[in-house]
Amino acid sequence: MSLDFEKIKETAEGYREDMCRFLRAMISHPSESCEEKEVAECIRAEMEKLQFDKAEIDGLGNVIGWIGDGDKIIAIDGHIDTVGIGNRDNWEKDPYEGYETDEIIYGRGGSDQEGGVASAVYAAKMMKDLNLIPKGYKIMIVGSVQEEDCDGMCWQYIYNKSGIKPEFVISTEPTDGGIYRGHRGRMEIRVDVKGVSCHGSAPERGDNAIYKMADIIADIRSLNNNGCDESTAVKGLVKMLSPKFNPDHYEDARFLGRGTCTVSQIFYTSPSRCAVADSCAISVDRRMTAGETWESCLDEIRELPSVKKYGDDVHVSMYMYDRPSWTGEVYETECYFPTWINKENAAHVQALVDAHKGLYGDHRMGPDSTKELRNRPLIDKWTFSTNCVSIQGRYGIPCVGFGPGAESQAHAPNEITYKDDLVRCAAVYTAAVNLYNEENKTEDVTQFRAGKTDNDIK
């Protein structure tokens, strides 16, 4: 298809001020997970103002806008929840009011990832303005909820409850100017240890659960930090980059990067501050590379020397998620988020590559201040996790990422995003959906996809 790339760029540039205003409006509504009502209504109002064919909020609280009347769907997704602000003293300005310069917009959620929503909403407006809604398709713009709490659960709801299955999905998570075709998966693991309490004046009468957990934490740290020599008692997760330990998937693991684990929370029970703790529990954030499975990740914790030492006093499990959304809807699911990679030559990936090359060339674009961060291949992968863990990881719906902002800004104080990125992304989305060549689609676009658990998640 022949596109007028200059016209698309000109139109996107014409909406620069509108996108910046809209992003600042979204930022002004604090919207941590399960508290997105105000920002969802802000987005729906913007969609209605821009004369979307339909703008709605579903039962979970996702805001969805539609343009076009075709039978097939191309979706553009951005989550509208943010993390909190942490220590307010670390912020130079009000994180929900902030400021803007000629180059950046400051505030919580700018990069992660309401900037992507701003670009997506205005890309849909551009498609309508320029009569660039592909024949036979309709465009679905999703402002999804609870991603920070439980990646992809929002799309489990969309897929299972609403029965929506797009042709492919563009994720607008920040990509440092790159086009991303995969990322590591993750899971949330809980380790519980039993003890026996007694008076703190005679601790030898009890069995201190915190001391037991200290040994386990040290082994988990070794699991993340160690190498994988034969002499190493606890072999580190770096082993999955080696054909010796991961013969089937080591090349994919090298593309994604090694898995990691870290203790993220700790809990305990004790009768008082002058007693021995009778239980202790930790949360472990586990990032999974190609070749690692949910079972292997649980088993490697169970096989740690300290865990085996304490035997039946230790229980290793995977978390479940059942926190009500802002609408009150509960969608219970497991805290397992599958690893995925798309083939570089997949039709939907190439649509974004062709759009970027036609509009901006074959190198990442970005301000001089991010040149080092963006001096990477145009086609790459995320470090963190996205809603694509469900869209692609669970359901095999093709995903590809291109979004404004920088990964390094996610969850950081003094978060910023770049105005030029908003414009570029809106232009690329508009071109890409029109450059998607269905004739080049293959039955399986997946290079790697981790398996599901044996839980019957509906």
Residue pairs with C-beta under 8 A, 6 or more apart in sequence:
1 434
1 435
3 132
3 358
3 431
3 434
3 435
5 358
5 359
5 431
7 130
8 126
8 130
8 132
8 359
8 427
8 430
8 431
9 359
9 427
11 126
11 129
11 130
11 427
11 430
12 122
12 123
12 126
12 423
12 424
12 426
12 427
12 430
13 423
15 122
15 125
15 126
15 423
15 426
16 419
16 422
16 423
18 122
19 118
19 119
19 122
19 419
19 422
19 423
19 426
20 100
20 105
20 118
20 419
20 422
22 46
22 118
22 121
22 122
23 105
23 110
23 114
23 115
23 118
23 417
23 422
24 98
24 100
24 105
24 107
25 42
25 46
26 39
26 42
26 43
26 80
26 109
26 114
26 117
26 118
27 96
27 98
27 105
27 107
27 108
27 109
27 110
27 114
28 96
28 97
28 107
29 38
29 39
29 42
29 96
30 38
30 82
30 96
30 108
31 38
31 39
31 80
31 81
31 82
31 109
32 81
32 82
32 83
32 84
32 148
33 81
33 145
33 146
33 147
33 148
33 149
33 150
33 323
34 81
34 145
34 146
34 149
34 323
34 324
34 325
34 326
35 81
35 326
36 61
36 80
36 81
36 145
36 146
36 326
37 61
37 326
37 327
39 80
39 114
39 143
40 57
40 61
40 62
40 63
40 80
40 143
40 145
40 326
41 57
41 63
43 63
43 65
43 80
43 117
43 121
43 143
44 55
44 56
44 57
44 63
44 65
46 121
47 55
47 63
47 65
47 121
47 141
48 55
50 121
50 122
50 124
50 125
50 128
51 128
52 65
52 66
52 67
52 124
52 141
53 66
53 67
53 68
53 69
53 138
54 65
54 66
55 63
55 64
55 65
55 66
56 63
56 64
56 65
57 63
57 64
57 327
58 64
58 157
58 158
58 161
58 162
59 157
59 161
59 327
59 329
60 145
60 146
60 154
60 157
60 161
60 325
60 327
60 329
60 331
61 145
61 146
61 325
61 326
61 327
61 329
62 142
62 143
62 144
62 145
62 154
62 157
62 158
63 80
63 142
63 143
64 140
64 141
64 142
64 143
65 121
65 124
65 140
65 141
66 138
66 139
66 140
66 141
67 124
67 127
67 128
67 133
67 138
67 139
67 141
68 127
68 133
68 134
68 137
68 138
68 139
69 138
70 133
70 134
70 135
70 136
70 137
70 138
71 136
71 138
72 136
72 137
72 138
72 166
72 167
73 137
73 138
73 139
73 140
73 164
73 165
73 166
73 167
74 134
74 137
74 138
74 139
74 140
74 166
74 167
74 168
74 169
74 170
74 433
74 436
75 139
75 140
75 141
75 142
75 164
75 166
75 168
75 169
75 170
76 120
76 123
76 124
76 139
76 140
76 141
76 142
76 169
76 170
76 172
76 429
77 120
77 142
77 144
77 155
77 169
77 170
77 171
77 172
77 387
77 391
78 113
78 114
78 116
78 117
78 120
78 142
78 143
78 144
78 171
78 172
78 173
78 403
79 113
79 143
79 144
79 145
79 146
79 147
79 148
79 154
79 173
79 387
80 114
80 117
80 143
80 144
80 145
81 145
81 146
81 147
81 148
81 149
82 108
82 109
82 112
82 114
82 148
83 108
83 112
83 148
83 411
85 91
85 95
85 108
85 413
86 413
87 413
88 95
90 413
90 414
91 413
91 414
92 414
93 99
93 106
93 414
94 107
95 107
95 108
95 413
95 415
96 107
96 108
97 107
98 105
98 106
98 107
98 110
99 106
100 106
100 419
102 419
103 367
103 369
103 418
103 419
103 420
104 416
104 417
104 418
104 419
105 115
105 416
105 417
105 419
106 414
106 415
106 416
107 415
107 416
108 415
109 115
109 415
110 405
110 409
110 415
110 416
110 417
111 174
111 404
111 405
111 406
111 407
111 409
111 410
111 415
111 416
111 417
112 173
112 174
112 405
112 409
112 410
112 411
112 415
113 172
113 173
113 174
113 403
113 405
113 410
115 172
115 174
115 403
115 404
115 405
115 417
115 421
115 422
116 171
116 172
116 173
116 174
116 403
116 404
116 405
116 425
117 141
117 143
117 172
118 404
118 422
119 172
119 403
119 404
119 421
119 422
119 423
119 425
119 426
119 429
120 141
120 170
120 172
120 425
120 426
120 429
121 141
122 422
122 426
123 425
123 426
123 427
123 429
123 430
124 139
124 141
126 132
126 426
126 427
126 430
127 133
127 139
127 430
127 433
130 430
132 430
132 433
132 434
133 139
134 433
134 434
134 436
137 167
137 433
139 433
140 164
140 166
142 154
142 158
144 154
144 155
144 158
144 387
145 154
145 325
145 326
146 153
146 154
146 323
146 325
147 153
147 154
147 386
147 387
149 321
149 323
150 321
150 323
150 333
150 335
151 186
151 337
151 385
151 386
151 387
151 389
151 390
152 337
152 386
152 387
152 388
152 389
152 390
152 391
152 393
152 394
153 321
153 331
153 333
153 390
154 387
155 387
155 390
155 391
155 395
156 331
156 333
156 390
156 394
156 457
157 329
157 331
158 164
159 165
159 390
159 391
159 394
159 395
159 397
160 458
161 331
165 395
165 397
166 397
167 348
167 398
167 436
167 438
168 348
168 397
168 398
168 399
168 400
168 436
169 388
169 391
169 392
169 397
169 398
169 399
169 400
170 352
170 399
170 400
170 401
170 402
170 429
170 432
171 180
171 386
171 387
171 388
171 391
171 399
171 400
171 401
171 402
171 403
172 401
172 402
172 403
172 404
172 425
173 180
173 382
173 384
173 386
173 387
173 401
173 403
174 403
174 404
174 405
174 406
174 407
174 409
174 410
174 417
175 380
175 382
175 401
175 402
175 403
175 407
176 364
176 366
176 370
176 373
176 374
176 376
176 406
176 407
177 364
177 365
177 366
177 370
177 374
177 421
177 424
178 364
178 374
178 376
178 377
178 378
178 379
178 380
178 402
179 349
179 352
179 353
179 356
179 378
179 379
179 380
179 400
179 401
179 402
180 379
180 380
180 381
180 382
180 400
180 401
180 402
181 341
181 342
181 343
181 344
181 346
181 349
181 379
181 380
181 381
181 400
181 401
182 255
182 256
182 339
182 340
182 341
182 342
182 381
182 382
182 447
182 448
183 256
183 339
183 340
183 381
183 382
183 383
183 384
183 385
183 386
183 388
184 256
184 257
184 259
184 287
184 288
184 289
184 339
184 383
184 385
185 287
185 288
185 292
185 336
185 337
185 338
185 339
185 340
185 385
185 389
185 393
185 450
186 285
186 286
186 287
186 288
186 337
186 385
186 389
187 286
187 288
187 294
187 297
187 318
187 335
187 336
187 337
188 283
188 284
188 285
188 286
188 318
188 319
188 335
188 336
189 283
189 284
189 286
189 297
189 298
189 301
189 316
189 317
189 318
189 319
190 281
190 282
190 283
190 284
190 316
190 317
190 318
190 319
191 213
191 216
191 281
191 282
191 284
191 301
191 307
191 314
191 315
191 316
192 279
192 280
192 281
192 314
192 315
192 317
193 209
193 212
193 213
193 216
193 279
193 280
193 281
193 310
193 313
193 314
194 207
194 209
194 278
194 279
194 313
194 314
195 206
195 207
195 208
195 209
195 210
195 212
195 276
195 277
195 278
195 279
195 280
195 313
196 206
196 207
196 276
196 278
197 206
197 270
197 271
197 275
197 276
197 277
197 278
198 205
198 206
198 275
198 276
199 205
199 274
199 275
199 276
200 272
200 273
200 274
200 275
200 276
201 274
203 276
205 276
206 275
206 276
206 278
207 276
207 278
208 276
208 277
209 268
209 277
209 278
209 279
209 280
210 268
210 277
210 280
212 280
212 306
212 310
212 313
212 314
213 266
213 280
213 281
213 282
215 306
215 309
215 310
216 282
216 304
216 306
216 307
216 310
216 314
217 263
217 282
218 306
219 234
219 304
219 305
219 306
219 307
220 261
220 262
220 263
220 284
220 301
220 304
221 263
222 233
222 234
222 236
223 234
223 235
223 236
223 237
223 261
223 300
223 301
223 304
224 236
224 237
224 260
224 261
224 262
225 236
226 232
226 234
226 235
226 236
226 238
227 235
227 236
227 238
228 235
228 236
228 238
228 239
228 242
228 245
229 235
233 305
234 304
234 305
235 245
237 258
237 259
237 260
237 261
237 289
238 258
239 245
239 246
240 246
240 249
240 250
240 253
240 258
240 259
240 289
240 290
240 291
240 292
241 250
241 253
241 254
241 258
241 289
242 250
243 250
246 253
246 290
246 291
248 291
249 290
249 291
249 448
250 290
250 291
252 289
252 290
252 291
252 341
252 447
252 448
253 259
253 289
253 290
253 291
255 290
255 341
255 381
256 289
256 290
256 339
256 341
256 381
257 289
257 381
257 383
258 289
259 286
259 287
259 288
259 289
259 292
260 286
260 287
261 284
261 285
261 286
261 287
262 284
262 285
263 282
263 283
263 284
264 282
264 283
264 284
264 285
265 282
265 283
266 280
266 281
266 282
266 283
267 280
267 281
267 282
268 277
268 279
268 280
268 281
269 277
269 278
269 279
269 280
270 276
270 277
270 278
271 278
283 319
284 301
286 297
287 385
288 294
288 297
288 339
288 450
289 339
290 339
290 341
290 448
290 450
292 339
292 450
293 450
293 451
294 318
294 336
294 450
294 451
294 453
298 316
298 317
298 318
301 307
301 316
302 308
302 316
307 314
307 316
318 334
318 335
318 336
318 453
319 334
319 335
320 332
320 333
320 334
320 335
321 332
321 333
321 334
321 335
322 330
322 332
323 330
324 330
325 331
333 457
334 453
334 455
334 457
336 453
337 385
337 389
337 390
337 393
338 389
338 393
338 394
338 449
338 450
338 451
338 452
339 389
339 393
339 448
339 449
339 450
340 388
340 389
340 392
340 393
340 399
340 446
340 448
340 449
340 450
341 381
341 446
341 447
341 448
341 449
342 348
342 349
342 392
342 398
342 399
342 400
342 445
342 446
342 447
343 349
343 445
343 446
343 447
344 379
344 447
346 398
346 400
346 442
346 445
347 436
347 437
347 438
347 440
347 441
347 442
347 445
348 398
348 399
348 400
348 436
348 441
348 445
349 379
349 400
349 445
350 437
350 440
351 400
351 432
351 433
351 435
351 436
351 437
352 400
352 402
352 428
352 432
353 378
353 379
354 431
354 432
354 435
355 427
355 428
355 429
355 431
355 432
355 435
356 362
356 378
356 402
356 428
358 431
358 435
359 424
359 427
359 428
359 431
360 424
360 428
362 378
363 378
364 374
364 375
364 376
364 378
365 374
365 420
365 424
366 373
366 374
366 418
366 420
366 421
367 418
367 420
370 406
370 418
373 406
373 408
382 401
382 407
383 407
384 407
384 410
386 401
388 399
388 401
391 397
391 399
392 398
392 399
392 446
392 449
393 449
393 450
394 452
396 446
396 449
398 445
402 425
402 428
402 429
402 432
403 425
404 417
404 418
404 421
404 422
404 424
404 425
405 416
405 417
405 418
405 421
406 417
406 418
409 415
409 416
409 417
